[in-house]
Amino acid sequence: MTAAPPAGSGTTETGAGTPRRRAVTLLLGISLVSLLADLGTKQLALSELPGREPVSVLGGAVWFTLTRNSGAAWSIGSDHTWVFPLITFAVIGWIGWMALRLRSLPWAVSLGLVLGGALGNLTDRIFRAPGHFVGHVVDMISLFGPYGEYYPVFNLADSSLCCGVVLAVILELTGRQRDGSRARAEKATDDAPADERERA
């Protein structure tokens, strides 16, 4: 007769490793696609928009106009450009730590979008003028006006970051955990009377 494997043996870890591997692969894939899309659109903007008037599409709902931003939205912190790479490194480290227990595909999408967006703007900060770690971010998308009259001019990295953060907020509010569990479902089970838990 074959003895059953002890609790916590390698059999359990292998079964649990598959969803983690899938989630981490999805996170990295989305971050790579987001990064490449951001770098590609920035290069296109740098080659096509200089010296041109803003380009209107969708009846003036979206404008393409080339700007360089040393700060955050609305040029906030433009005198302290060196701070933004440090913040980005902290975000990347946090995402790496989160990936250690990541099992949720929705959370993988969220973190992948944030990571891709963060890397896109970090690339500008490191490699673009006027110098390493103080580079200006290339922005080119303006909404409802050609010069950011109603909303700051942004790029695909900013869009990726915002979408990732909004998705993360939704996941938190709906009780979805990064390990794939549901917080509210667990709480409801813990709060149920003992006899109901036994019947369940």
Disulfide bonds with the S-S distance in Angstrom:
none
